[in-house]
Amino acid sequence: MSAKTTIIDFTVTQGGLTEQLLAVTIFNEKKYLEDNLQEILSSINKNLNALKMLDAALLEKLGACTGNILEDKDLINTLTETKIKSKEVEAAVSFAIERQKEINIERMEYKAVAQMGSVL
């Protein structure tokens, strides 16, 4: 019987179903928006992970440093590099968040369709 019918999982909330239907609607109507949103979310995650790795590497170098910290050129270079990359990552994340807001505004055009579909 399940081969001839569509099985619907009713454990999802109406809000969750609305978001799923919104994603499907956007995918069919304006695929580039959904693609851009996925790229932005991926970019944000990559940048945040890169920032965590830089912080971890810096802490590791600080922990391994013996003697005067100011005389350790490798540590100072790592600190400078981390600072520069940190600013780059922050700028990239800031840009991605702004772009995500713009995409969400465009997605809201179809919110009523997704809400009606979730009600049905």
N, C-alpha and C positions, 0 to 999 in steps of 0.2 A: 504494500500500500504506500510506503514512503517513497517508492520509486516513481509513483504517479502524482505525488503531491509535494508541495513545498512545506517543509517543517519550519515553524517559526519558534524561536526561543523567546519565551515571554519573561525571562529573568532580567532582561535589560530594562532600565528605567526609561521613562518617556524622554527625559533630557538626553540620555545617552543615545537613544534611538533617533532623536532629532538630529544630533550631531552626525551620526552615521549616515542618515538620509541626506543631510546637507552636503557631506563629503561626496556622496554618490551623485547628487544633483550637480554640484560644481564640476565634478569629474566629467559628466556628460555635457554640460552646457559651456563651461569655461575651463577646460582641462589645464590650460597654462597657469591658472590661479592655484589650483591644487598642487600642481608640480612645483610652482614657486614656493608655496607654503612648505611643502615637504623638504625642499632644498634648504630653505631658511632654517627650519627646525634642525635639520642635520648639521648645518653650518654652526648654529649656536652650540649644539652638543659637542662638536669637534673642537670648537674654540675654547669652551669651558674645560674640556678634558685636557687640552694643550696647556691651559693655564694651571691646572692642578699638577700636571707633570713638571712644569717649570718650577712651581713652588716646592714640589717634592725634591727635585734635583738641587735646588738652592739650599733647602734644609739639610740634605745629605752632605753637601759640601761644607756647610757651616758646622755640622756635627763632626766631620772628619778633620776639620782644621785644627792644627796644633800651633801654638805660639801666637804671635801677633796677627790678628785678622787683617790689619791694614797692609801687611807686607806680603800677603798671599795674593799674587797677581791672578792666578787661576780663579780664585774665589771672587775677586773684584770684577774680572771679566764676566763670570757667570752672573753676578749681581747686575751688571750693566746690561747684559743680554736679556736677562729676565725682566728688567724694568722696561726695556724697549719693546719686547714682545708682549708684555703685559698691557702696555698702552695700545699696541696694535690690536690685540684681542679684545680689549674693552671697546675700542672704536668699532670693530667688526660686529661685536655683539649688540652694541647700541644701534648701529645701522640696521642690523637684522631685525631687531625688535620694532623699530620704526616701520620697516617694510612689512613686518607681520601685521601691525596695526592697520596699515593701508589695505592689505589683502583681506583682513577680516571685515573691514568696512565694505569692500566689494562683495564679499561672501554673504553679507547680511541681506543683500537684495533677494536672495533665495531662501532666507530663513522661514518665511511664511509657507513656502512650498514644503519644506522639511517638517515644519510643525504640523501642517495638515496631514502629511503622510504618516507621521507618528501617531496622530490621533486615530487615523483610519486603521 
